[in-house]
Amino acid sequence: MTAVSTMVSDDAPRERWGALALLATATFLEMSPWFSASSVLAQLRVVWGVSSAAGAWLTITVQLGFVLGALISAALNLADLMKPRRLMLIGGGAAAIFNLALLASHGIISALPLRFATGAALALVYPPSLKAMATWFRRERGAALGVMVGGLTLGAALPHLLNALGGVHWTWVILATSALTLVGGLLAEWGGHDGPYAFPGAVFNPREGLEMLSDRGVRLVTLGYFGHMWELYAMWTWCAAFYADALSARGARAPLQDAALAAFATIGIGAIGCWAGGGIADRWGRTRTAAASMATSGSCAVLIGFIAPYSFPLALVIGIIWGFSVVGDSAQFSTMMTEIADQRYVGTALTLLLAVGFTLTCATIWLVPIVREAHGWPWAFALLAPGPAMGVVAMLKLLRSPEAARIAGGRG
């Protein structure tokens, strides 16, 4: 990398891993409103009288808000012109306010704009947190960002655990997530400082995001990330419904509870996948690790729906392998972007990458239940497989390109 001073060495492991723990905790707390409404959807269906299909928009609108917020942030180069931790505080404070306003909603019509605004505010949290963490790590950066994404993965799984154990009243969930978000923002701003590997200063350039795509390496990383995101959030969103249908077909006594527990295991195992994937990528290469992860997850997407009618335990094993691999490569796309993008605009590059990737998630979250209704779960999940297949091709091309020399210390 050209962005860091060679005068600084990684000889303070306690400080950098302490910074990782603090930033990961802050990000985990700040991102909690993302699933605050979807985690209590069963209660909101009763209180607001909404259908499951309408309730899905409580998640989709957060995705769309995040996309718009990220695109605006990228156009204004906010993640490179402002301190990352300051942006995390601003975004977290705004997200807490919009999330809290759900308590004044009387139905999904008034709730959806608030969910959209919450997602837009969170666009000032996630990309800057990745850039802030990158200032602490030159070696083992993949593992460090893997730990951060692993924390977010565990946060995505926790609502399913609450449903399995018996949830609390929805208003308390909203109050708690709003408070945690504000605490996370304060922790990010006042609990630490950026590391020794600062990125060079930037000047405002609204065309920088598009100009980055002229770099072949950036384009290939972006294509790989698109394939990854085509699969990830649809799997996270609908795996509990899939398990519930499979258990109901087998006459289970408490299919919803058991399905929630299965979904928690499936998504939660991804936290370990992120950590393991980061460590492997630092040593074996990021492109190889990402390609292997997507090949595994895409295979699981094709298999699981066809296996479930014959053996639920085997389907659950495939689901856990899927959960481990589907997000195990996630941090590596962000890490590669910090290594090959114009070092003055790393924050903008990360923000733009996430913006377009999250746009794709809306399509598959919407498509899966439609295909499931028409053709069943086997084909609903199989439609996710082309995404990781495209990602594998992009990663193998990147591995064979000159840009691979800039990734993972030359490992690609």
Secondary structure, DSSP 8 states (H G I E B T S, - for coil): --SS-TT--S--HHHHHHHHHHHHHHHHHHTGGGGTTGGGHHHHHHHH---HHHHHHHHHHHHHHHHHHHHHHHHTTHHHHS-HHHHHHHHHHHHHHHHHGGGG--SHHHHHHHHHHHHHHHTTTHHHHHHHHHTT-STTHHHHHHHHHHHHHHHHHHHHHHHHH----HHHHHHHHHHHHHHHHHHHHHS----S---------TTHHHHHTTSHHHHHHHHHHHHHHHHHHHHHHHHHHHHHHHHHHTT-SSHHHHHHHHHHHHHHHHHHHHHHHHHHHHHH-HHHHHHHHHHHHHHHHHHHHHHTTT-HHHHHHHHHHHHHHHTTTHHHHHHHHHHHS-GGGHHHHHHHHHHHHHHHHHHHHHHHHHHHHHH-HHHHHHTTTHHHHHHHHHHHHHHTSGGGGGSGGGT-
